[in-house]
Amino acid sequence: MSATPAPSPFDTDQPLTYSLDRRGPNDPRIGSIHVLLAVLTAALVAAAYIVL
């Protein structure tokens, strides 16, 4: 029974097994959450532009 914690997907010492979860700020790959935020932001701006 060791007290070592489970490998975290955000642990930088882990191998490239979690490379899809450990994306740096300069990673060119875009996550689905960023696409969703971009679409929602564009829709909000378009709605505000139409209303105003």
C-alpha positions as CSV (number, residue, x, y, z in Angstrom):
1,M,0.0,0.0,0.0
2,S,1.8,3.1,-1.2
3,A,0.7,6.6,-0.7
4,T,1.5,7.8,-4.2
5,P,-1.4,9.7,-5.8
6,A,-2.9,8.6,-9.0
7,P,-1.3,9.9,-12.2
8,S,-2.9,13.2,-13.0
9,P,-3.6,14.1,-16.7
10,F,-2.2,17.6,-15.9
11,D,1.0,16.3,-14.4
12,T,3.9,17.4,-16.6
13,D,6.1,14.5,-15.4
14,Q,3.8,11.9,-17.0
15,P,4.6,10.4,-20.4
16,L,2.9,11.3,-23.6
17,T,0.0,9.1,-22.8
18,Y,-2.0,12.1,-21.7
19,S,-0.7,14.3,-24.5
20,L,-4.3,15.1,-25.6
21,D,-5.1,16.4,-22.1
22,R,-1.9,18.3,-21.5
23,R,-2.1,21.0,-24.1
24,G,0.1,24.0,-23.6
25,P,-1.0,27.6,-24.2
26,N,0.9,27.6,-27.5
27,D,-0.6,24.4,-28.8
28,P,-2.0,25.0,-32.3
29,R,-4.7,22.4,-31.7
30,I,-8.0,23.9,-30.8
31,G,-10.2,22.1,-28.2
32,S,-13.9,21.6,-28.7
33,I,-14.6,23.9,-25.8
34,H,-12.8,26.7,-27.5
35,V,-14.8,26.1,-30.7
36,L,-18.0,26.2,-28.7
37,L,-17.0,29.4,-26.9
38,A,-16.1,31.0,-30.3
39,V,-19.4,30.1,-31.8
40,L,-21.3,31.4,-28.8
41,T,-19.3,34.6,-28.8
42,A,-19.9,35.2,-32.5
43,A,-23.6,34.6,-32.0
44,L,-23.8,37.0,-29.1
45,V,-21.9,39.7,-31.0
46,A,-24.1,39.2,-34.1
47,A,-27.3,39.4,-32.0
48,A,-26.0,42.6,-30.3
49,Y,-25.1,44.1,-33.7
50,I,-28.6,43.3,-35.1
51,V,-30.4,44.7,-32.0
52,L,-28.3,47.8,-31.8
